[in-house]
Amino acid sequence: MGNIGWTGIIIIAILVVILFGKGKISSIMGDLAKGIKSFKKGMSDDTSSKDENNNNTDNSNSENK
């Protein structure tokens, strides 16, 4: 009863296109893609800054020894 088959997915897709229109759906998907790219860039920048901080900490620790 809770399973949605292919026909159910197709019917839902048709209803979404009718309600929102093709232009609105494509702009929403474009905005979603930009958000995902921005998130990935932020995550990689965060990782880069952590690596730089670790390298700086390692260098200062080796100088103190």
N, CA, C and O atoms as a CHARMM CRD file, in Angstrom:
* protein
*
  260
    1    1 MET  N      0.81700  -1.18600   0.00000 PROA 1      0.00000
    2    1 MET  CA     0.00000   0.00000   0.00000 PROA 1      0.00000
    3    1 MET  C      0.86800   1.25900   0.00000 PROA 1      0.00000
    4    1 MET  O      0.48400   2.25600  -0.61200 PROA 1      0.00000
    5    2 GLY  N      2.01000   1.24400   0.65800 PROA 2      0.00000
    6    2 GLY  CA     2.88300   2.40500   0.71700 PROA 2      0.00000
    7    2 GLY  C      3.88000   2.46700  -0.42400 PROA 2      0.00000
    8    2 GLY  O      4.63700   3.43100  -0.53400 PROA 2      0.00000
    9    3 ASN  N      3.89000   1.44700  -1.27600 PROA 3      0.00000
   10    3 ASN  CA     4.84800   1.41600  -2.37300 PROA 3      0.00000
   11    3 ASN  C      4.33500   2.23600  -3.54500 PROA 3      0.00000
   12    3 ASN  O      3.16900   2.13700  -3.92700 PROA 3      0.00000
   13    4 ILE  N      5.22700   3.05100  -4.11200 PROA 4      0.00000
   14    4 ILE  CA     4.88500   3.82800  -5.30500 PROA 4      0.00000
   15    4 ILE  C      5.60600   3.18700  -6.47700 PROA 4      0.00000
   16    4 ILE  O      6.83000   3.05300  -6.46100 PROA 4      0.00000
   17    5 GLY  N      4.86100   2.79500  -7.48100 PROA 5      0.00000
   18    5 GLY  CA     5.44600   2.18500  -8.67100 PROA 5      0.00000
   19    5 GLY  C      5.80300   3.24200  -9.69900 PROA 5      0.00000
   20    5 GLY  O      5.69000   4.44300  -9.45300 PROA 5      0.00000
   21    6 TRP  N      6.23700   2.76500 -10.85700 PROA 6      0.00000
   22    6 TRP  CA     6.62200   3.67200 -11.94000 PROA 6      0.00000
   23    6 TRP  C      5.45000   4.51900 -12.40200 PROA 6      0.00000
   24    6 TRP  O      5.61900   5.69900 -12.70900 PROA 6      0.00000
   25    7 THR  N      4.27300   3.93300 -12.45400 PROA 7      0.00000
   26    7 THR  CA     3.11100   4.71800 -12.90300 PROA 7      0.00000
   27    7 THR  C      2.81000   5.83700 -11.90600 PROA 7      0.00000
   28    7 THR  O      2.44800   6.94200 -12.31100 PROA 7      0.00000
   29    8 GLY  N      2.95300   5.57100 -10.64100 PROA 8      0.00000
   30    8 GLY  CA     2.74300   6.61000  -9.63600 PROA 8      0.00000
   31    8 GLY  C      3.73900   7.74300  -9.76300 PROA 8      0.00000
   32    8 GLY  O      3.38300   8.91400  -9.63100 PROA 8      0.00000
   33    9 ILE  N      4.99700   7.38900 -10.02000 PROA 9      0.00000
   34    9 ILE  CA     6.04000   8.40400 -10.19100 PROA 9      0.00000
   35    9 ILE  C      5.75700   9.25000 -11.42600 PROA 9      0.00000
   36    9 ILE  O      5.92900  10.46900 -11.39400 PROA 9      0.00000
   37   10 ILE  N      5.32900   8.62100 -12.50500 PROA 10     0.00000
   38   10 ILE  CA     5.01500   9.35500 -13.73800 PROA 10     0.00000
   39   10 ILE  C      3.84100  10.30300 -13.50800 PROA 10     0.00000
   40   10 ILE  O      3.87100  11.44600 -13.96400 PROA 10     0.00000
   41   11 ILE  N      2.82200   9.84500 -12.81500 PROA 11     0.00000
   42   11 ILE  CA     1.66500  10.69700 -12.53600 PROA 11     0.00000
   43   11 ILE  C      2.07100  11.89100 -11.67400 PROA 11     0.00000
   44   11 ILE  O      1.63100  13.01300 -11.92300 PROA 11     0.00000
   45   12 ILE  N      2.90100  11.65900 -10.67200 PROA 12     0.00000
   46   12 ILE  CA     3.37900  12.75400  -9.82100 PROA 12     0.00000
   47   12 ILE  C      4.19600  13.74700 -10.64000 PROA 12     0.00000
   48   12 ILE  O      4.04400  14.95700 -10.47100 PROA 12     0.00000
   49   13 ALA  N      5.06100  13.25200 -11.52500 PROA 13     0.00000
   50   13 ALA  CA     5.87300  14.13300 -12.36700 PROA 13     0.00000
   51   13 ALA  C      4.99500  14.98700 -13.27200 PROA 13     0.00000
   52   13 ALA  O      5.25500  16.17800 -13.44400 PROA 13     0.00000
   53   14 ILE  N      3.95900  14.38900 -13.84900 PROA 14     0.00000
   54   14 ILE  CA     3.04400  15.14400 -14.71700 PROA 14     0.00000
   55   14 ILE  C      2.32700  16.22900 -13.91100 PROA 14     0.00000
   56   14 ILE  O      2.18400  17.35700 -14.38300 PROA 14     0.00000
   57   15 LEU  N      1.88200  15.90100 -12.71900 PROA 15     0.00000
   58   15 LEU  CA     1.20800  16.89100 -11.87400 PROA 15     0.00000
   59   15 LEU  C      2.13800  18.04300 -11.50400 PROA 15     0.00000
   60   15 LEU  O      1.71600  19.20000 -11.48200 PROA 15     0.00000
   61   16 VAL  N      3.39800  17.73400 -11.21200 PROA 16     0.00000
   62   16 VAL  CA     4.36400  18.77900 -10.87200 PROA 16     0.00000
   63   16 VAL  C      4.57800  19.70200 -12.06000 PROA 16     0.00000
   64   16 VAL  O      4.62700  20.92100 -11.89100 PROA 16     0.00000
   65   17 VAL  N      4.70700  19.14300 -13.26400 PROA 17     0.00000
   66   17 VAL  CA     4.89300  19.96200 -14.46500 PROA 17     0.00000
   67   17 VAL  C      3.66800  20.83500 -14.69600 PROA 17     0.00000
   68   17 VAL  O      3.80300  22.00400 -15.05900 PROA 17     0.00000
   69   18 ILE  N      2.48400  20.29000 -14.49500 PROA 18     0.00000
   70   18 ILE  CA     1.25800  21.07200 -14.69400 PROA 18     0.00000
   71   18 ILE  C      1.17500  22.20800 -13.66700 PROA 18     0.00000
   72   18 ILE  O      0.81500  23.33200 -14.01600 PROA 18     0.00000
   73   19 LEU  N      1.50300  21.92100 -12.42200 PROA 19     0.00000
   74   19 LEU  CA     1.38800  22.93200 -11.37300 PROA 19     0.00000
   75   19 LEU  C      2.43800  24.03500 -11.48600 PROA 19     0.00000
   76   19 LEU  O      2.11600  25.21400 -11.34200 PROA 19     0.00000
   77   20 PHE  N      3.67200  23.66600 -11.73800 PROA 20     0.00000
   78   20 PHE  CA     4.75700  24.63900 -11.72100 PROA 20     0.00000
   79   20 PHE  C      5.17800  25.11200 -13.10500 PROA 20     0.00000
   80   20 PHE  O      5.68600  26.22600 -13.23200 PROA 20     0.00000
   81   21 GLY  N      4.99200  24.32900 -14.11900 PROA 21     0.00000
   82   21 GLY  CA     5.44400  24.69100 -15.45400 PROA 21     0.00000
   83   21 GLY  C      6.90500  24.34000 -15.65400 PROA 21     0.00000
   84   21 GLY  O      7.66800  24.21500 -14.69600 PROA 21     0.00000
   85   22 LYS  N      7.28500  24.18400 -16.91900 PROA 22     0.00000
   86   22 LYS  CA     8.66300  23.77400 -17.22600 PROA 22     0.00000
   87   22 LYS  C      9.68000  24.82700 -16.80900 PROA 22     0.00000
   88   22 LYS  O     10.74000  24.48300 -16.28600 PROA 22     0.00000
   89   23 GLY  N      9.37700  26.10100 -17.03200 PROA 23     0.00000
   90   23 GLY  CA    10.33000  27.16800 -16.71400 PROA 23     0.00000
   91   23 GLY  C     10.65000  27.24100 -15.23600 PROA 23     0.00000
   92   23 GLY  O     11.80900  27.40100 -14.85400 PROA 23     0.00000
   93   24 LYS  N      9.64000  27.12700 -14.41300 PROA 24     0.00000
   94   24 LYS  CA     9.83900  27.20800 -12.96300 PROA 24     0.00000
   95   24 LYS  C     10.64800  26.01400 -12.45800 PROA 24     0.00000
   96   24 LYS  O     11.51800  26.16600 -11.60100 PROA 24     0.00000
   97   25 ILE  N     10.35900  24.83600 -12.98800 PROA 25     0.00000
   98   25 ILE  CA    11.09000  23.63400 -12.56300 PROA 25     0.00000
   99   25 ILE  C     12.56400  23.74300 -12.94400 PROA 25     0.00000
  100   25 ILE  O     13.43800  23.38900 -12.15300 PROA 25     0.00000
  101   26 SER  N     12.84500  24.23500 -14.16400 PROA 26     0.00000
  102   26 SER  CA    14.24300  24.34200 -14.58200 PROA 26     0.00000
  103   26 SER  C     14.98400  25.38300 -13.75100 PROA 26     0.00000
  104   26 SER  O     16.16200  25.19700 -13.44400 PROA 26     0.00000
  105   27 SER  N     14.31900  26.47100 -13.38400 PROA 27     0.00000
  106   27 SER  CA    14.99800  27.46700 -12.54700 PROA 27     0.00000
  107   27 SER  C     15.23700  26.92400 -11.14000 PROA 27     0.00000
  108   27 SER  O     16.26800  27.21300 -10.53200 PROA 27     0.00000
  109   28 ILE  N     14.29800  26.14600 -10.62400 PROA 28     0.00000
  110   28 ILE  CA    14.48100  25.53500  -9.30200 PROA 28     0.00000
  111   28 ILE  C     15.65300  24.56000  -9.33500 PROA 28     0.00000
  112   28 ILE  O     16.46700  24.53700  -8.41300 PROA 28     0.00000
  113   29 MET  N     15.74200  23.75700 -10.39000 PROA 29     0.00000
  114   29 MET  CA    16.84000  22.79500 -10.49300 PROA 29     0.00000
  115   29 MET  C     18.17700  23.51500 -10.64700 PROA 29     0.00000
  116   29 MET  O     19.18800  23.06700 -10.10500 PROA 29     0.00000
  117   30 GLY  N     18.18900  24.63400 -11.38400 PROA 30     0.00000
  118   30 GLY  CA    19.41400  25.42400 -11.51400 PROA 30     0.00000
  119   30 GLY  C     19.85900  25.98600 -10.17800 PROA 30     0.00000
  120   30 GLY  O     21.04400  25.95600  -9.84700 PROA 30     0.00000
  121   31 ASP  N     18.90300  26.50000  -9.40600 PROA 31     0.00000
  122   31 ASP  CA    19.22400  27.01700  -8.08000 PROA 31     0.00000
  123   31 ASP  C     19.72200  25.90800  -7.16000 PROA 31     0.00000
  124   31 ASP  O     20.63400  26.12100  -6.36200 PROA 31     0.00000
  125   32 LEU  N     19.13000  24.74100  -7.27200 PROA 32     0.00000
  126   32 LEU  CA    19.56300  23.59500  -6.47000 PROA 32     0.00000
  127   32 LEU  C     21.00400  23.21400  -6.81200 PROA 32     0.00000
  128   32 LEU  O     21.80900  22.93300  -5.92400 PROA 32     0.00000
  129   33 ALA  N     21.32000  23.20700  -8.10900 PROA 33     0.00000
  130   33 ALA  CA    22.68400  22.86600  -8.53600 PROA 33     0.00000
  131   33 ALA  C     23.68800  23.89400  -8.01300 PROA 33     0.00000
  132   33 ALA  O     24.77700  23.52800  -7.57000 PROA 33     0.00000
  133   34 LYS  N     23.32600  25.17700  -8.06200 PROA 34     0.00000
  134   34 LYS  CA    24.21900  26.21400  -7.53500 PROA 34     0.00000
  135   34 LYS  C     24.44100  26.03000  -6.04000 PROA 34     0.00000
  136   34 LYS  O     25.55500  26.19900  -5.54200 PROA 34     0.00000
  137   35 GLY  N     23.38000  25.68300  -5.33500 PROA 35     0.00000
  138   35 GLY  CA    23.49800  25.45400  -3.89700 PROA 35     0.00000
  139   35 GLY  C     24.41000  24.28900  -3.57400 PROA 35     0.00000
  140   35 GLY  O     25.21000  24.36000  -2.64100 PROA 35     0.00000
  141   36 ILE  N     24.29300  23.21400  -4.34300 PROA 36     0.00000
  142   36 ILE  CA    25.14400  22.03800  -4.12300 PROA 36     0.00000
  143   36 ILE  C     26.60400  22.37700  -4.40700 PROA 36     0.00000
  144   36 ILE  O     27.49200  21.98700  -3.64900 PROA 36     0.00000
  145   37 LYS  N     26.85600  23.10700  -5.50600 PROA 37     0.00000
  146   37 LYS  CA    28.22700  23.50200  -5.83600 PROA 37     0.00000
  147   37 LYS  C     28.81300  24.39100  -4.74400 PROA 37     0.00000
  148   37 LYS  O     29.96900  24.23000  -4.35300 PROA 37     0.00000
  149   38 SER  N     28.00400  25.32700  -4.25800 PROA 38     0.00000
  150   38 SER  CA    28.46400  26.21900  -3.19700 PROA 38     0.00000
  151   38 SER  C     28.77500  25.44100  -1.92300 PROA 38     0.00000
  152   38 SER  O     29.76900  25.71700  -1.25100 PROA 38     0.00000
  153   39 PHE  N     27.93700  24.48200  -1.59300 PROA 39     0.00000
  154   39 PHE  CA    28.15500  23.65700  -0.40500 PROA 39     0.00000
  155   39 PHE  C     29.44800  22.86100  -0.53500 PROA 39     0.00000
  156   39 PHE  O     30.24300  22.80500   0.40300 PROA 39     0.00000
  157   40 LYS  N     29.66000  22.24300  -1.70100 PROA 40     0.00000
  158   40 LYS  CA    30.88500  21.46200  -1.90700 PROA 40     0.00000
  159   40 LYS  C     32.11800  22.35200  -1.82600 PROA 40     0.00000
  160   40 LYS  O     33.13600  21.95700  -1.25600 PROA 40     0.00000
  161   41 LYS  N     32.02900  23.56400  -2.40000 PROA 41     0.00000
  162   41 LYS  CA    33.15800  24.48400  -2.35600 PROA 41     0.00000
  163   41 LYS  C     33.44900  24.88800  -0.91600 PROA 41     0.00000
  164   41 LYS  O     34.60700  24.95500  -0.50500 PROA 41     0.00000
  165   42 GLY  N     32.39800  25.15500  -0.15800 PROA 42     0.00000
  166   42 GLY  CA    32.57000  25.50500   1.24800 PROA 42     0.00000
  167   42 GLY  C     33.19600  24.38000   2.04600 PROA 42     0.00000
  168   42 GLY  O     34.03800  24.62300   2.91000 PROA 42     0.00000
  169   43 MET  N     32.79200  23.15400   1.76500 PROA 43     0.00000
  170   43 MET  CA    33.36100  22.01100   2.47400 PROA 43     0.00000
  171   43 MET  C     34.83100  21.83600   2.12400 PROA 43     0.00000
  172   43 MET  O     35.64100  21.53700   3.00200 PROA 43     0.00000
  173   44 SER  N     35.19100  22.01800   0.85200 PROA 44     0.00000
  174   44 SER  CA    36.59200  21.85600   0.46500 PROA 44     0.00000
  175   44 SER  C     37.43500  23.00100   1.02400 PROA 44     0.00000
  176   44 SER  O     38.58800  22.78600   1.39900 PROA 44     0.00000
  177   45 ASP  N     36.88000  24.22100   1.08800 PROA 45     0.00000
  178   45 ASP  CA    37.61000  25.33900   1.68100 PROA 45     0.00000
  179   45 ASP  C     37.84000  25.10000   3.16200 PROA 45     0.00000
  180   45 ASP  O     38.91200  25.40400   3.68700 PROA 45     0.00000
  181   46 ASP  N     36.83900  24.55700   3.83600 PROA 46     0.00000
  182   46 ASP  CA    36.96000  24.26500   5.26300 PROA 46     0.00000
  183   46 ASP  C     38.04100  23.22100   5.50000 PROA 46     0.00000
  184   46 ASP  O     38.82500  23.33700   6.44200 PROA 46     0.00000
  185   47 THR  N     38.08300  22.19900   4.64700 PROA 47     0.00000
  186   47 THR  CA    39.09800  21.15500   4.76100 PROA 47     0.00000
  187   47 THR  C     40.48300  21.73800   4.50600 PROA 47     0.00000
  188   47 THR  O     41.44000  21.37800   5.19100 PROA 47     0.00000
  189   48 SER  N     40.60100  22.63700   3.52500 PROA 48     0.00000
  190   48 SER  CA    41.88900  23.24600   3.21200 PROA 48     0.00000
  191   48 SER  C     42.38700  24.08000   4.38200 PROA 48     0.00000
  192   48 SER  O     43.56700  24.02400   4.72500 PROA 48     0.00000
  193   49 SER  N     41.49600  24.85500   4.99900 PROA 49     0.00000
  194   49 SER  CA    41.93300  25.69200   6.11300 PROA 49     0.00000
  195   49 SER  C     42.32700  24.84000   7.31400 PROA 49     0.00000
  196   49 SER  O     43.24600  25.20800   8.04500 PROA 49     0.00000
  197   50 LYS  N     41.65400  23.71000   7.53800 PROA 50     0.00000
  198   50 LYS  CA    42.03600  22.82000   8.63200 PROA 50     0.00000
  199   50 LYS  C     43.41000  22.22600   8.37400 PROA 50     0.00000
  200   50 LYS  O     44.22000  22.10500   9.29300 PROA 50     0.00000
  201   51 ASP  N     43.68100  21.85000   7.10900 PROA 51     0.00000
  202   51 ASP  CA    44.99000  21.30100   6.77100 PROA 51     0.00000
  203   51 ASP  C     46.07800  22.34700   6.99900 PROA 51     0.00000
  204   51 ASP  O     47.14800  22.02500   7.51400 PROA 51     0.00000
  205   52 GLU  N     45.80900  23.60600   6.61500 PROA 52     0.00000
  206   52 GLU  CA    46.79200  24.66000   6.81300 PROA 52     0.00000
  207   52 GLU  C     47.03300  24.89000   8.30000 PROA 52     0.00000
  208   52 GLU  O     48.17300  25.07600   8.72500 PROA 52     0.00000
  209   53 ASN  N     45.96400  24.87700   9.08900 PROA 53     0.00000
  210   53 ASN  CA    46.11700  25.06100  10.53300 PROA 53     0.00000
  211   53 ASN  C     46.91400  23.91700  11.14100 PROA 53     0.00000
  212   53 ASN  O     47.74000  24.15000  12.02300 PROA 53     0.00000
  213   54 ASN  N     46.68600  22.69100  10.69200 PROA 54     0.00000
  214   54 ASN  CA    47.43700  21.54500  11.20000 PROA 54     0.00000
  215   54 ASN  C     48.90500  21.66500  10.83600 PROA 54     0.00000
  216   54 ASN  O     49.77300  21.36100  11.65500 PROA 54     0.00000
  217   55 ASN  N     49.19800  22.10600   9.61100 PROA 55     0.00000
  218   55 ASN  CA    50.58900  22.27300   9.19400 PROA 55     0.00000
  219   55 ASN  C     51.26300  23.35400  10.02700 PROA 55     0.00000
  220   55 ASN  O     52.41200  23.18500  10.43400 PROA 55     0.00000
  221   56 ASN  N     50.57400  24.45800  10.28800 PROA 56     0.00000
  222   56 ASN  CA    51.15000  25.52600  11.10100 PROA 56     0.00000
  223   56 ASN  C     51.38500  25.04800  12.52500 PROA 56     0.00000
  224   56 ASN  O     52.40700  25.38800  13.12200 PROA 56     0.00000
  225   57 THR  N     50.48400  24.28400  13.07300 PROA 57     0.00000
  226   57 THR  CA    50.63100  23.75000  14.42300 PROA 57     0.00000
  227   57 THR  C     51.79700  22.77300  14.47300 PROA 57     0.00000
  228   57 THR  O     52.57900  22.79600  15.42400 PROA 57     0.00000
  229   58 ASP  N     51.92400  21.92300  13.47200 PROA 58     0.00000
  230   58 ASP  CA    53.02700  20.96700  13.42700 PROA 58     0.00000
  231   58 ASP  C     54.36000  21.69400  13.34300 PROA 58     0.00000
  232   58 ASP  O     55.31900  21.30500  14.00900 PROA 58     0.00000
  233   59 ASN  N     54.43300  22.74700  12.53300 PROA 59     0.00000
  234   59 ASN  CA    55.67500  23.49800  12.39900 PROA 59     0.00000
  235   59 ASN  C     56.03800  24.18700  13.70400 PROA 59     0.00000
  236   59 ASN  O     57.20900  24.18700  14.08400 PROA 59     0.00000
  237   60 SER  N     55.07800  24.77000  14.39900 PROA 60     0.00000
  238   60 SER  CA    55.38300  25.45300  15.65900 PROA 60     0.00000
  239   60 SER  C     55.77100  24.44600  16.73600 PROA 60     0.00000
  240   60 SER  O     56.61000  24.75200  17.58300 PROA 60     0.00000
  241   61 ASN  N     55.18600  23.26700  16.72200 PROA 61     0.00000
  242   61 ASN  CA    55.55200  22.23200  17.69300 PROA 61     0.00000
  243   61 ASN  C     56.96400  21.73900  17.45100 PROA 61     0.00000
  244   61 ASN  O     57.69600  21.48300  18.40800 PROA 61     0.00000
  245   62 SER  N     57.36400  21.59800  16.20300 PROA 62     0.00000
  246   62 SER  CA    58.70800  21.10900  15.91000 PROA 62     0.00000
  247   62 SER  C     59.75400  22.16900  16.23900 PROA 62     0.00000
  248   62 SER  O     60.88800  21.83000  16.57800 PROA 62     0.00000
  249   63 GLU  N     59.38800  23.45100  16.14300 PROA 63     0.00000
  250   63 GLU  CA    60.32700  24.51100  16.48100 PROA 63     0.00000
  251   63 GLU  C     60.54300  24.59500  17.98600 PROA 63     0.00000
  252   63 GLU  O     61.62600  24.96500  18.43900 PROA 63     0.00000
  253   64 ASN  N     59.52800  24.25800  18.75500 PROA 64     0.00000
  254   64 ASN  CA    59.62200  24.34000  20.21200 PROA 64     0.00000
  255   64 ASN  C     60.44500  23.20500  20.79700 PROA 64     0.00000
  256   64 ASN  O     60.90900  23.32600  21.93100 PROA 64     0.00000
  257   65 LYS  N     60.64200  22.13000  20.09400 PROA 65     0.00000
  258   65 LYS  CA    61.36000  20.96300  20.62800 PROA 65     0.00000
  259   65 LYS  C     62.83000  21.15800  20.62600 PROA 65     0.00000
  260   65 LYS  O     63.57100  20.26800  21.04400 PROA 65     0.00000
